[in-house]
Structure formats: C-alpha cells, structure tokens
Amino acid sequence: MVLGRIDREIVVEAPVQTVWEVLTTPAHICRWFSDEAEVETWAGGRGRLTWHEHGAYNLRVVAVDEPHRFAFLWIRRPGVEPDEENSTLVDMRLTAQGQATRLRVIESGFADLPWPEGERAAYEEENRQGWERELLELEAYLDSLGLALHP
C-alpha cells in the first residue's frame, strides 16, 4: 500500500544559515547527497542531481525562502522533466533551535504518480530508505566541516 508521504526530521548542531548553504549549494550537495549537482536556487529554477551508479535526474525548484524553506519537484527517471503530474515534491524546512537547526524533510506525491501501485510503493520505499541514509550523511558532512557547534 502506498502511503504517499515521507516525513523525516533531524536536529543538527549547526546554525540555520550553514545548513541552508549545505542543502542548496552544489559544491556541498555533491558531498552528502548526490555525486554531482546543479541547482538554480530560485522558484522556477532548474537543476540536475547525478549519481554515478544510478543516473542523472532533473529537478524544478518550486519554493525558496532563505534560510527557512527550499522545495523542489523531482523524478528519479533519467531525461524526464519534472512537473506536478509526474513528480514528487521534496520540501525542506529549517528552524533555528538555539544555535542548532531542526531540519524537516517531507517528500510527498507518491500516491499521485501515474504508475502501477506496486511501482509507486517500491519508489516510495526506496526514497524512504534513501532519506534515512542521506540525512545521516548530511549530519556527518556538517560535522566534518568543523562548522558544527559542540556544547
């Protein structure tokens, strides 16, 4: 059964602006998320995330509110241009918690993908596992930068 939504939240010991830069700057994205990254950080901007083992996937930025929200449509199908009909929405929300940052990542729209249910469910589960792994990599990367705040 497709649930249609992934919702993950972490608190990282780094300031909001630092986390924002790591989430939205291609030089940082390719250190914790994809192998290569191109991202235009404005609403309507385009981008591409490339994993050498899996391929290159397009994205379209739909919301930017620096440093609090970054949202994009994407589809993990090579060569497909993402839109509201064929993609999921990744919505990243950042909130300061003292000198740390709460990051909430919500990926939605799986149930609306125009694919057979089994394919949608498998895609959602792959992405669910992916976000768990990638958010751990984000935490480790932030720590490796030496920018993290340690009490």
PAVEXLUM-92600 format. One record per residue (C-alpha): residue in three letters; x, y, z. Coordinates in nm, 4 decimals. Layout:
residues N
resn = ALA, xx = X, yy = Y, zz = Z
...
//
This chain:
residues 151
resn = MET, xx = 0.0000, yy = 0.0000, zz = 0.0000
resn = VAL, xx = 0.1360, yy = 0.3416, zz = -0.0936
resn = LEU, xx = 0.1278, yy = 0.5846, zz = 0.1971
resn = GLY, xx = 0.2172, yy = 0.8758, zz = -0.0272
resn = ARG, xx = 0.4460, yy = 1.0731, zz = 0.2037
resn = ILE, xx = 0.7864, yy = 1.0564, zz = 0.3707
resn = ASP, xx = 0.8387, yy = 1.2808, zz = 0.6730
resn = ARG, xx = 1.1818, yy = 1.2931, zz = 0.8392
resn = GLU, xx = 1.3113, yy = 1.5365, zz = 1.0975
resn = ILE, xx = 1.6557, yy = 1.5807, zz = 1.2493
resn = VAL, xx = 1.8256, yy = 1.8376, zz = 1.4686
resn = VAL, xx = 2.1804, yy = 1.9243, zz = 1.3662
resn = GLU, xx = 2.4302, yy = 2.1141, zz = 1.5745
resn = ALA, xx = 2.4905, yy = 2.3865, zz = 1.3182
resn = PRO, xx = 2.3387, yy = 2.7304, zz = 1.2534
resn = VAL, xx = 2.0453, yy = 2.7633, zz = 1.0122
resn = GLN, xx = 2.2479, yy = 2.9580, zz = 0.7543
resn = THR, xx = 2.5153, yy = 2.6871, zz = 0.7465
resn = VAL, xx = 2.2579, yy = 2.4121, zz = 0.6998
resn = TRP, xx = 2.0881, yy = 2.6189, zz = 0.4270
resn = GLU, xx = 2.4141, yy = 2.6512, zz = 0.2349
resn = VAL, xx = 2.4852, yy = 2.2781, zz = 0.2632
resn = LEU, xx = 2.1330, yy = 2.1959, zz = 0.1382
resn = THR, xx = 2.1334, yy = 2.4366, zz = -0.1569
resn = THR, xx = 2.4910, yy = 2.4839, zz = -0.2805
resn = PRO, xx = 2.6027, yy = 2.2350, zz = -0.5490
resn = ALA, xx = 2.9573, yy = 2.2091, zz = -0.4080
resn = HIS, xx = 2.8080, yy = 2.0926, zz = -0.0775
resn = ILE, xx = 2.5207, yy = 1.8842, zz = -0.2190
resn = CYS, xx = 2.7646, yy = 1.6563, zz = -0.4008
resn = ARG, xx = 2.9431, yy = 1.5862, zz = -0.0732
resn = TRP, xx = 2.6448, yy = 1.4447, zz = 0.1174
resn = PHE, xx = 2.3635, yy = 1.3731, zz = -0.1305
resn = SER, xx = 2.4482, yy = 1.3130, zz = -0.4967
resn = ASP, xx = 2.7793, yy = 1.2680, zz = -0.6795
resn = GLU, xx = 2.7217, yy = 1.5798, zz = -0.8915
resn = ALA, xx = 2.4736, yy = 1.8645, zz = -0.8550
resn = GLU, xx = 2.3450, yy = 2.1626, zz = -1.0499
resn = VAL, xx = 2.0804, yy = 2.3771, zz = -0.8809
resn = GLU, xx = 1.9346, yy = 2.7184, zz = -0.9557
resn = THR, xx = 1.8176, yy = 2.8390, zz = -0.6157
resn = TRP, xx = 1.5134, yy = 3.0427, zz = -0.7116
resn = ALA, xx = 1.1494, yy = 2.9498, zz = -0.7624
resn = GLY, xx = 1.1236, yy = 2.8166, zz = -1.1168
resn = GLY, xx = 1.4933, yy = 2.7293, zz = -1.1221
resn = ARG, xx = 1.6127, yy = 2.4021, zz = -1.2720
resn = GLY, xx = 1.8649, yy = 2.1506, zz = -1.1570
resn = ARG, xx = 2.0066, yy = 1.8060, zz = -1.2001
resn = LEU, xx = 2.1285, yy = 1.5554, zz = -0.9443
resn = THR, xx = 2.3621, yy = 1.2835, zz = -1.0680
resn = TRP, xx = 2.4559, yy = 0.9580, zz = -0.9028
resn = HIS, xx = 2.7273, yy = 0.7786, zz = -1.0975
resn = GLU, xx = 2.5702, yy = 0.4383, zz = -1.0240
resn = HIS, xx = 2.2098, yy = 0.5383, zz = -1.0951
resn = GLY, xx = 2.1967, yy = 0.8242, zz = -1.3439
resn = ALA, xx = 2.1065, yy = 1.1938, zz = -1.3654
resn = TYR, xx = 1.7674, yy = 1.3213, zz = -1.2559
resn = ASN, xx = 1.6136, yy = 1.6608, zz = -1.3217
resn = LEU, xx = 1.4501, yy = 1.8834, zz = -1.0662
resn = ARG, xx = 1.2487, yy = 2.2051, zz = -1.0680
resn = VAL, xx = 1.2626, yy = 2.4429, zz = -0.7718
resn = VAL, xx = 0.9158, yy = 2.5479, zz = -0.6571
resn = ALA, xx = 0.9801, yy = 2.7446, zz = -0.3348
resn = VAL, xx = 1.2715, yy = 2.9346, zz = -0.1849
resn = ASP, xx = 1.2573, yy = 3.1250, zz = 0.1426
resn = GLU, xx = 1.6197, yy = 3.1580, zz = 0.2503
resn = PRO, xx = 1.7171, yy = 3.0226, zz = 0.5008
resn = HIS, xx = 1.3925, yy = 2.8576, zz = 0.6069
resn = ARG, xx = 1.2442, yy = 2.6658, zz = 0.3140
resn = PHE, xx = 1.3669, yy = 2.5018, zz = -0.0046
resn = ALA, xx = 1.1281, yy = 2.2865, zz = -0.2100
resn = PHE, xx = 1.1614, yy = 2.1133, zz = -0.5440
resn = LEU, xx = 0.9849, yy = 1.8679, zz = -0.7714
resn = TRP, xx = 1.1910, yy = 1.5750, zz = -0.8920
resn = ILE, xx = 1.1563, yy = 1.2415, zz = -1.0559
resn = ARG, xx = 1.4153, yy = 0.9658, zz = -1.0478
resn = ARG, xx = 1.3744, yy = 0.8834, zz = -1.4152
resn = PRO, xx = 1.6561, yy = 0.9877, zz = -1.6498
resn = GLY, xx = 1.5651, yy = 1.2575, zz = -1.9010
resn = VAL, xx = 1.2180, yy = 1.3267, zz = -1.7611
resn = GLU, xx = 1.1326, yy = 1.6890, zz = -1.6876
resn = PRO, xx = 0.9547, yy = 1.7100, zz = -1.3517
resn = ASP, xx = 0.6091, yy = 1.8632, zz = -1.3221
resn = GLU, xx = 0.3121, yy = 1.8405, zz = -1.0871
resn = GLU, xx = 0.1756, yy = 1.5352, zz = -1.2722
resn = ASN, xx = 0.4826, yy = 1.3081, zz = -1.2806
resn = SER, xx = 0.6964, yy = 1.4002, zz = -0.9791
resn = THR, xx = 0.7219, yy = 1.4086, zz = -0.6048
resn = LEU, xx = 0.7688, yy = 1.7251, zz = -0.4030
resn = VAL, xx = 1.0639, yy = 1.7478, zz = -0.1648
resn = ASP, xx = 1.0015, yy = 2.0218, zz = 0.0925
resn = MET, xx = 1.2890, yy = 2.1083, zz = 0.3275
resn = ARG, xx = 1.2069, yy = 2.3288, zz = 0.6271
resn = LEU, xx = 1.4710, yy = 2.4737, zz = 0.8573
resn = THR, xx = 1.4011, yy = 2.6154, zz = 1.2021
resn = ALA, xx = 1.6531, yy = 2.7542, zz = 1.4488
resn = GLN, xx = 1.6611, yy = 2.5813, zz = 1.7853
resn = GLY, xx = 1.9006, yy = 2.7893, zz = 1.9855
resn = GLN, xx = 2.2256, yy = 2.7559, zz = 1.7939
resn = ALA, xx = 2.1175, yy = 2.4275, zz = 1.6341
resn = THR, xx = 1.8829, yy = 2.3688, zz = 1.3385
resn = ARG, xx = 1.5771, yy = 2.1496, zz = 1.3105
resn = LEU, xx = 1.5506, yy = 2.0185, zz = 0.9545
resn = ARG, xx = 1.2278, yy = 1.8618, zz = 0.8401
resn = VAL, xx = 1.2213, yy = 1.6905, zz = 0.5012
resn = ILE, xx = 0.8835, yy = 1.5958, zz = 0.3580
resn = GLU, xx = 0.8577, yy = 1.4162, zz = 0.0257
resn = SER, xx = 0.5003, yy = 1.3821, zz = -0.0969
resn = GLY, xx = 0.3051, yy = 1.2910, zz = -0.4069
resn = PHE, xx = 0.3888, yy = 0.9211, zz = -0.4390
resn = ALA, xx = 0.0218, yy = 0.8211, zz = -0.4451
resn = ASP, xx = -0.0415, yy = 1.0560, zz = -0.7385
resn = LEU, xx = 0.2343, yy = 0.9256, zz = -0.9652
resn = PRO, xx = 0.0872, yy = 0.7833, zz = -1.2897
resn = TRP, xx = 0.2425, yy = 0.4404, zz = -1.2330
resn = PRO, xx = 0.1112, yy = 0.0994, zz = -1.1236
resn = GLU, xx = 0.0634, yy = 0.0817, zz = -0.7466
resn = GLY, xx = 0.3458, yy = -0.1673, zz = -0.6941
resn = GLU, xx = 0.5885, yy = 0.0599, zz = -0.8743
resn = ARG, xx = 0.4760, yy = 0.3628, zz = -0.6704
resn = ALA, xx = 0.5128, yy = 0.1673, zz = -0.3448
resn = ALA, xx = 0.8629, yy = 0.0473, zz = -0.4386
resn = TYR, xx = 0.9678, yy = 0.4013, zz = -0.5362
resn = GLU, xx = 0.8380, yy = 0.5406, zz = -0.2082
resn = GLU, xx = 1.0201, yy = 0.2747, zz = -0.0065
resn = GLU, xx = 1.3471, yy = 0.3373, zz = -0.1973
resn = ASN, xx = 1.3171, yy = 0.7089, zz = -0.1249
resn = ARG, xx = 1.2238, yy = 0.6450, zz = 0.2409
resn = GLN, xx = 1.5418, yy = 0.4419, zz = 0.2872
resn = GLY, xx = 1.7351, yy = 0.6982, zz = 0.0857
resn = TRP, xx = 1.6322, yy = 0.9883, zz = 0.3105
resn = GLU, xx = 1.7277, yy = 0.7945, zz = 0.6214
resn = ARG, xx = 2.0742, yy = 0.7334, zz = 0.4759
resn = GLU, xx = 2.1172, yy = 1.0800, zz = 0.3251
resn = LEU, xx = 2.0221, yy = 1.2656, zz = 0.6434
resn = LEU, xx = 2.2839, yy = 1.0653, zz = 0.8341
resn = GLU, xx = 2.5345, yy = 1.1623, zz = 0.5643
resn = LEU, xx = 2.4250, yy = 1.5268, zz = 0.5976
resn = GLU, xx = 2.4929, yy = 1.5182, zz = 0.9723
resn = ALA, xx = 2.8344, yy = 1.3589, zz = 0.9189
resn = TYR, xx = 2.9223, yy = 1.6093, zz = 0.6470
resn = LEU, xx = 2.8241, yy = 1.9077, zz = 0.8628
resn = ASP, xx = 3.0380, yy = 1.7683, zz = 1.1416
resn = SER, xx = 3.3340, yy = 1.7186, zz = 0.9059
resn = LEU, xx = 3.3208, yy = 2.0841, zz = 0.8043
resn = GLY, xx = 3.4111, yy = 2.1888, zz = 1.1548
resn = LEU, xx = 3.1162, yy = 2.4305, zz = 1.1464
resn = ALA, xx = 2.9025, yy = 2.2265, zz = 1.3791
resn = LEU, xx = 2.8537, yy = 2.3670, zz = 1.7261
resn = HIS, xx = 2.9526, yy = 2.1334, zz = 2.0052
resn = PRO, xx = 2.8233, yy = 2.2172, zz = 2.3535
//
